[in-house]
Amino acid sequence: MTLATGSQFLAIPGPTPVPEEVLRAMHRPVIEIYGGEIVETTESCLRDLKKVFRTEGETFIYAANGHGAWEAALTNTLSRGDKVLVCESGRFAHNWGVMAESMGIAVETLPGSWTAAVDAEAIRRRLEADTGHEIKAILVVQIDTASGVQNDVLAMRRAIDAAGHPALFMVDLIASLGAVPFEMDAWGVDVAVSAAQKGLMMSPGLSFNAAGPKAMEAHRSANMRTRYWDWTERLGEIPYQKHCGTAPVHLILGLRQALDMLLAEGLEAVWRRHRMLARATRAAVAEWAKGGAVAFSITKEEERSDSVTTILTGEGQDPADLLRWLTANTNVTLGIGIGDLKGRAIRIAHMGYCNAPMLLGTLSSVELAFKALGIPHGSGGIQAALESLAHDLGDMRG
């Protein structure tokens, strides 16, 4: 006998649950692509993406996953042989660098760890040493869903400025846009990339670039531009050019609904909701960790992300057993450990279309699994999560 009958609780760090309203927006016949509704909807999405990125710069939509957004950012701003500095703090900045290297870009990695955020002072020191300004761009993720870290983008911008270095500042927001504070223009980010299937509450298949003035200037001389990714092509007057071909009609219709929901809630309110859910998750994990079998992957509290929590499992504890038990017995699905944490971690996502009952149900199921499988853990995790939420709600009332 199991307790799995009923709705699935999907708590992986992407794709995240898609609201019924978004699914309904996509559940309709195909419409023509040369004028009318799809053209107007595309234009409105591009305008409202600027609100979400917090930029007056240009925005671009691609029928692609986040890797497509990475490639678009690189091809539109850099030339073969240029050097980029990849700031390591988990898996995904590294993978962005691997892509760059495959395209003929020289890649230097600023060493980091899977337990801490990028050291902004290390960026400053490296850039100050680059007196010839060989480094043309700095690549970093705001949130790495493998390690669970949340990097301080503003601190990194200040480090670049302190070094007086002209490199483009490129930030991956795939796991953070629509989940945590981000201010593209105010923080001096030149290129931002993201995708639809996480904080934006959409089906996978769309990704985005946002480009500021400095990036658009670099674009003019970039020699790796290809027609599909090309920003200039997509800024053309013909509606067809916005997608370099047939529009991904149903994904655009879904994105329009998702943006409507996000903006109706208000970005500040969305960020606050994610912060509260993340704090509740961390409160539970802190109690569980007292049993010795689990621990936070990120050492410092202030560097743990508000969209996903990565939890290390102890020696002799195969996280696959826990994940299988959860799916089979409670219909809760968590993320597996990946990269350096493969076979050593589980990941609990709390981003996008997520509320307190969904999170509390997920956390309760995890604690139930600990008990069923005999995994040592501190008691009171769920109570700690409840108290965290109650405290934060009380602060809001005050």
N, C-alpha and C positions, 0 to 999 in steps of 0.2 A: 504494500500500500504506500502511495506517495501523496504529497500535497501539491503536485505539479499542475493539476487541472485548473485552468483559469488563464488570465492574461500573462504573457511573458513579461518579466521585468528585465529589460535589456540595459545592462550597466557597463557596456564596453565603451572605450573612448573613441567611438566612431566606427560605423555610423550610429548615431544616437536615435532615439525614438522620434518618429515623424508624427506631428499632430494630425488628428482626423480632418481638421479644416484644410490642411495642406494637401492631404491625400484627395479630398473631395475636389479641390481646385484643379488637380491634375486629371481627375476622372471625367473626361469629356472628349468629344471627338476632336480630331486634328483640325486646326484652322489654317487658312492660307497665310503665307509668310511674307508677302510682298508689300503689305500695307495694313492699315487698320489696327486691330487690337494688338497683335503681337509686336508691331513696331512701337506702339505707344507703351505697351507693357515693358518692353526692353528698355526704352528710354527712361521710364520711371524707376526701374530697378537700378540702372546706372546712377541716377540721381540719388536714390536713397542709400545705395552702397556708400556714397560719399559721406552720408550722415553717420553710418555705422563705422567706417574707417576714421571719421572725424578729419576729413580733408577737403580742401578746395581743389585738389589735384584731379587728374583724370582717373577714371575707373574702367576696367575691362572685364568682360565675362567670357569664359572659355568653356566649351563642352569638353571637360577633362577633369581628372581628379587633381589632388594637390600637387602631384609630381608635374603635371602640365603647367601649373602656375609657377613652380620653380623654374622650369625651362623657359617659360615666357619671360620671366624677370631677367634671366641671364642673357638670353639672346637679344633682348631689346636694349640692353645697356652696355654690354661688354664686347670686346673684340678678341679674336684668337690670340693667345699668348699673354693676355692680361693676367694679373695675379689677384686672387681673392684671399681674404683671411677668414677662415671658418672657426667660429667660437664654439668649442665643444662643451656640451652639458648633458649628453645623452646620445640618442641615436640619430635624430632627424637633421640637425645641422650638419652632422657628418655625411649623411646620405645626400643632402643638397650639394655638398662639396664633391662627392663621388660623381654626381651628375655633371657638375661643372668640369671636372677633370676629363670626363668622357667627351666633352665638347671642345677640348683644346685649350681650356683655361688652366693656368697654373694655380695649384691649391696649396696654401699653407694652413696648417691647423694650429690654433692656439690651444694647447692642451688644457683639458678640464677633467672633470670626474662625473660619475653617475650619482654622486651623493651631494652635490652642491651646485649653486648657480655660477654663471660665468663671472669671473673676477674683473670688474670694470677697470681696476687699476692695472691689471695685466694687459688689457687692451691699450691703455694709455702708454705704458712703457714700450710695447711693441711698435706702436705707431710713431712714437718719438724717435725710435731707432731707425725707422724707415725714412731717412732724410731725402732719399731720391723719389719718394712717393710712388714706389713700385706697386704697392697695394692699391687696387682700383675700387675694391668693394669689400665690405665686412658683412658676413652672413651669420645670422643668429636666429634662434627660435625664441618666441616669447614664452611658450610652454612646450616642453618636451613630454609627449605622452608616454614614452618608454620609461624615463627616469622619474617623472612626476614633478620636475622642477619648474618654477616660474621665475624667469629672468627679469631683471630690472632694466627695462629698455631705456628709461630716462637716464639712469646712471651711466649706461653705456654711451648714450649720446653726449653726455657731459664729458666723458673720458675722451671721446673723439675730438671734441671741441678743445679740450685742455691740451691735447697734443697738436692742435692746429693742423690737422690732417684733412685733405680734401676727398678722401674715399667716400664712395656712396655707402649709405647705411641701409641695408636690406634686412627686413624682419619677416619671419614666417609667423603668421597668426592663425595657422590652420586649426590649432586646438584652443585658441583664445578669443578670436573675434566673436563678439556677441556673448561673451562669457565673463571677461574681466576688463578693467579699464584699459583703454588704448587711445592715445591722442596723436594721430599721425603728424599733423602739422605742428602742434604745440611741442611735441617731443623731437622734432627734426628728423623724422624718418623719411628717407628718399623713395624707397620702394617697399610696399607691403604686399604679402601674398596670403591668400586664404582659400577656403573651400566651403562648400555648402552643407556638408553632412555632419557637422558637429554643433557648434554654438548656434548656427543659423537654422537648425531644426528641419533640414531639408534632406531629400533623397540624395545619395551620391550621384555625381556626374557633372557638377558645375564647380569651377574654381575661378579665382579672381586675382587681378593685379590692381594695385593703386599706385600711381606714380606722381611724385611731386615735380616741381620745376627743374631741380638739378638732375633728376633722372631723365626727364624729357629732353634736356639739353644733351646729356650723354647719349641718348638714343639717336641723335642726329648723326653721330659718327660711328656708332656700333656697327661692326661688320659681320655679325653672325645672324642678322635679322633674316627670318624666313617668313613666307607669306602668311601662314596660318597664325603664327603668334604675333605678327607685326603690329605694334601699336598704331603706327601711321595708317596702315590699311584699315584698321578698325575705327579710326576717327574719321573715315571718309563719310561723305554726305549720303551715300546710298544706303538705305537700311540694311540691305543684304550684307554689307561689309561689316556690320557690328558682330556678325557671327562667322565671317569668312565662309559663307555658304548657308545651307539650310539651318534655320534656327532650331534649337532643341526645345520645341514648342512647349511640351508638358512640363519640362523642368523650369522653364521661365515662368509659366503660370504658377507652379508651386512656389518658386522663389518669391514671386510677388506676394503671395499669401503669407509666407513666412516673415517677410520684411514688414508687412502690415501688422502682424501679431507682435513682432519684436518692438516696433516703434510705438505701438499702442501701449505696451507695458512701460516703455520708457527705458532708455539704455541704462541710466543710473539705477533704476529699480531692478533691471536684469542683473547688473553687476552685483547689487546688494543681495539678491536671491542666491546667486552662485556663491557669494562669500559666506552666507549663512549655512548653506548646504555643505560647503567644504569644511567649515569650522565644526559642524556636527559630525562629519565623517572623521575628522582628525581627533575629535574628542573620544569617539568610540575606539579608534585604533590605539590611542594612547592608553586606554584601559586594557585592551586586549594584549598589548605589548608587555604588560606587567607579568604575564604568564611565561614569557621567555621564548615563545615559538614564533612570534611575528615581530616585525619592527618596521619603522618608516624607512623608505629608501633615501629620502632627503633629510639630512641631519638637522638643519635649522628650520624652525617653525615658519619663519617669515619667508623662506624660499620654497615652501610647498605650494603646489598649484591649487587654484580654485576650480579647476575643471576635472582633474583626475587625481586620485591618490594611489600611489604605488606602494605596495606592502611587501616586504621581504618575508619569505618563509624560512623557518629554521632548518638546521641539519636534520636529515631524515624525514622531512615533511615534503612530499611531492605535491606541488600545487595543482597538478593535473587531477589528482584524486579529489581534491576539494572542489575544483571546478566541475568535474563530472557529477559529483554528488549533488551539488547545487542545482545544476540543470535538470537532472533526473528526478529530484525529489521536491524541488520548490519552483521550478521554471524561472529561476534567476540565472542570468548569464553574465559572468564577469570577464574582464580582459585577462589574457595570458601575459606572462612576462616575455619580453622580446629583447633582442640584442644581447647585451652583456648580462641581462637578468633572465634570460630564457631558462626555464626550469627552476627559477629561484624566487619568483614573485607572482602576485596577483595584482590586478588593477581594478579599482572601483571608480567608474566615471560618474560624475554628478554635474553634467552640463547639458545645455540645450533645453529640451522639453522635459524638465524634471522638477518635481515638487517635493514637499516634505513627506507625504505618504509613500511616494515611490522610493525615496531614499531610506526612510525608516524601515520599509518592508525589505529592502535589499540588505541593510545592515543587520536586521533581525535574522534574516535567512543565513547570513554568514555566521553569526554567532550560533545559530542552530546547528550549522554544519560543523563548527568547531566541537560542539558537544557530542554530536553523533559520531564523529571520527576520532574522538579522544585527543584532539589537538590542544595542548596546554595553552590557556589564555586567561588573562585577568577577567574577573566578572564585572558586570556593571557597565559594559560598553554602550548598551542601548540607553540605559538611564543617563549616561553622560551625554549622549547625542541629544536626548530630549531636553536636558538641562541647558545645553548649549543653544538650542533653538529657542527655548523659553527666555533665556537671557537676552538673546539678540532681538527677539520680538519685544521684550520689555524696553530695550534701548530705543527701539523705533517709536514706541508709545510715548516715551519720555521726551 
